[in-house]
Amino acid sequence: MTTCRYRGRALIRLKWDNVSKTTIILEPGDEAAQVAIGRCLAEALAYHGIVYLNGELGAGKTTLARGVLRALGHDGAVKSPTYTLVEPYDLETGRVYHFDLYRLGDPEELEFLGARDMLADRALTLVEWPVRGEGWLPAADVVITLSLMGQGRRLVLEAGSDHGVQALQRLAVSTRDIS
């Protein structure tokens, strides 16, 4: 099997697990590779689904979101919606909701934002700091845990639904160079 590559270097190591069904580990060497992974992920998800982005401050959650938005045709700035909690993007190829729940005081605040309607939409929804919305948020299709690893990052992608399993399988067998 050929794995997803960035500038000739394989980015994906597969770990198949009968319990979680699919886990993919990626180790992008730089920010550009992480943005490229976001592009591939958006395509593998067929531009819809719910993605949780876990990781400490500075791990690259918003960088990954930028790659997803680039795949959908957004060429403007992408900043973390830390203060607004959600940033909607209406693009020609689909709708994206980018949540950052870091400053969320209580998960019920999501109701006042109209998040229930957003999450029911057939959109691609990215949720940074999903633990802050625990008990209120629906289950994720893909859960991504980002961590610092030397000068680079480590991304562990886990499928949380059948849609997520299919997306990670498509990502794993991608043969194109994502540079």
LOMARSE-484775 format. One line per 8 residues: number of its first residue (from 1); their letters; for each residue x, y negated, z negated of C-alpha. Coordinates in nm, 3 decimals. Example, Ala and Ser with C-alpha at 12.3 -4.5 7.8 and 13.67 -1.06 7.14 Angstrom:
<banus>
1	as	1.230,0.450,-0.780 | 1.367,0.106,-0.714
</banus>
This chain:
<banus>
1	mttcryrg	0.000,0.000,0.000 | 0.127,-0.348,0.082 | 0.074,-0.600,-0.193 | 0.006,-0.969,-0.175 | 0.333,-1.149,-0.109 | 0.461,-1.502,-0.151 | 0.763,-1.606,0.056 | 0.847,-1.243,0.113
9	ralirlkw	0.834,-1.146,-0.256 | 0.565,-0.910,-0.388 | 0.354,-1.084,-0.652 | 0.127,-0.802,-0.758 | 0.196,-0.498,-0.970 | -0.107,-0.275,-0.999 | -0.222,-0.105,-1.314 | -0.532,0.109,-1.268
17	dnvsktti	-0.724,0.185,-1.584 | -1.033,0.405,-1.599 | -1.171,0.207,-1.892 | -1.141,-0.146,-1.753 | -1.146,-0.017,-1.394 | -0.894,-0.261,-1.253 | -0.614,-0.473,-1.389 | -0.368,-0.666,-1.176
25	ilepgdea	-0.053,-0.828,-1.307 | 0.096,-1.119,-1.111 | 0.419,-1.302,-1.174 | 0.438,-1.619,-0.965 | 0.780,-1.775,-0.973 | 0.670,-2.135,-0.935 | 0.370,-2.365,-0.923 | 0.331,-2.329,-0.546
33	aqvaigrc	0.302,-1.951,-0.581 | 0.039,-1.994,-0.851 | -0.165,-2.226,-0.627 | -0.132,-1.966,-0.349 | -0.264,-1.696,-0.583 | -0.566,-1.918,-0.654 | -0.633,-1.937,-0.280 | -0.618,-1.559,-0.244
41	laealayh	-0.839,-1.512,-0.549 | -1.110,-1.741,-0.407 | -1.112,-1.543,-0.084 | -1.114,-1.208,-0.267 | -1.415,-1.325,-0.474 | -1.594,-1.423,-0.151 | -1.624,-1.774,-0.297 | -1.865,-1.684,-0.579
49	givylnge	-1.859,-1.539,-0.928 | -1.751,-1.634,-1.279 | -1.381,-1.646,-1.369 | -1.254,-1.696,-1.723 | -0.912,-1.861,-1.755 | -0.739,-1.787,-2.086 | -0.400,-1.910,-2.195 | -0.220,-2.157,-2.412
57	lgagkttl	-0.187,-2.524,-2.326 | 0.042,-2.563,-2.026 | 0.006,-2.204,-1.907 | -0.128,-2.314,-1.567 | -0.505,-2.269,-1.585 | -0.573,-2.592,-1.395 | -0.296,-2.514,-1.145 | -0.471,-2.188,-1.062
65	argvlral	-0.802,-2.375,-1.033 | -0.635,-2.613,-0.786 | -0.548,-2.316,-0.564 | -0.906,-2.191,-0.575 | -1.035,-2.536,-0.477 | -0.779,-2.563,-0.194 | -0.912,-2.236,-0.052 | -1.257,-2.392,-0.041
73	ghdgavks	-1.131,-2.698,0.145 | -1.087,-2.951,-0.137 | -0.781,-3.162,-0.068 | -0.822,-3.426,-0.340 | -0.684,-3.431,-0.691 | -0.776,-3.152,-0.930 | -0.755,-3.240,-1.295 | -0.873,-3.049,-1.594
81	ptytlvep	-1.221,-3.164,-1.699 | -1.113,-3.178,-2.063 | -1.325,-3.484,-2.148 | -1.619,-3.433,-1.913 | -1.632,-3.055,-1.985 | -1.735,-2.977,-1.626 | -1.639,-3.100,-1.283 | -1.868,-2.992,-0.997
89	ydletgrv	-1.731,-2.970,-0.642 | -1.972,-2.952,-0.348 | -1.766,-2.834,-0.054 | -1.854,-2.720,0.296 | -1.760,-2.363,0.211 | -1.943,-2.351,-0.121 | -1.989,-2.498,-0.464 | -1.741,-2.473,-0.750
97	yhfdlyrl	-1.797,-2.559,-1.115 | -1.476,-2.613,-1.310 | -1.536,-2.605,-1.686 | -1.282,-2.687,-1.955 | -1.430,-2.604,-2.295 | -1.125,-2.699,-2.501 | -1.307,-2.993,-2.666 | -1.642,-2.817,-2.699
105	gdpeelef	-1.765,-2.846,-3.059 | -2.042,-2.586,-3.035 | -2.142,-2.348,-2.754 | -2.498,-2.491,-2.765 | -2.357,-2.816,-2.618 | -2.344,-2.630,-2.286 | -2.724,-2.629,-2.280 | -2.729,-3.011,-2.291
113	lgardmla	-2.488,-3.025,-1.996 | -2.722,-2.817,-1.781 | -2.469,-2.534,-1.772 | -2.740,-2.266,-1.763 | -2.847,-2.387,-1.416 | -2.487,-2.419,-1.300 | -2.402,-2.068,-1.415 | -2.711,-1.926,-1.241
121	draltlve	-2.609,-2.091,-0.912 | -2.442,-1.873,-0.647 | -2.120,-2.066,-0.690 | -1.767,-2.000,-0.796 | -1.738,-2.093,-1.162 | -1.403,-2.137,-1.334 | -1.407,-2.158,-1.714 | -1.099,-2.270,-1.905
129	wpvrgegw	-1.106,-2.188,-2.278 | -1.409,-1.954,-2.251 | -1.367,-1.847,-2.614 | -1.519,-2.185,-2.711 | -1.841,-2.086,-2.533 | -1.848,-1.734,-2.671 | -2.199,-1.603,-2.732 | -2.348,-1.847,-2.485
137	lpaadvvi	-2.155,-1.787,-2.163 | -2.248,-1.497,-1.935 | -1.993,-1.220,-1.882 | -1.711,-1.295,-1.641 | -1.652,-1.117,-1.312 | -1.277,-1.168,-1.360 | -1.087,-1.258,-1.676 | -0.743,-1.408,-1.620
145	tlslmgqg	-0.493,-1.442,-1.901 | -0.203,-1.673,-1.821 | 0.116,-1.680,-2.024 | 0.451,-1.850,-2.000 | 0.735,-1.623,-1.891 | 1.072,-1.796,-1.875 | 1.043,-2.060,-1.604 | 0.745,-1.885,-1.446
153	rrlvleag	0.408,-1.748,-1.546 | 0.246,-1.411,-1.593 | -0.116,-1.364,-1.491 | -0.313,-1.061,-1.601 | -0.639,-1.029,-1.407 | -0.904,-0.793,-1.540 | -1.232,-0.706,-1.372 | -1.542,-0.754,-1.585
161	sdhgvqal	-1.807,-0.650,-1.331 | -1.849,-0.454,-1.010 | -1.803,-0.781,-0.817 | -1.480,-0.837,-1.009 | -1.356,-0.484,-0.936 | -1.420,-0.532,-0.566 | -1.248,-0.872,-0.569 | -0.937,-0.740,-0.743
169	qrlavstr	-0.923,-0.444,-0.507 | -0.939,-0.684,-0.210 | -0.667,-0.895,-0.369 | -0.449,-0.590,-0.432 | -0.457,-0.469,-0.073 | -0.405,-0.811,0.079 | -0.130,-0.782,0.337 | -0.084,-1.145,0.425
177	dis	0.194,-1.363,0.298 | 0.025,-1.631,0.085 | 0.295,-1.893,0.124
</banus>
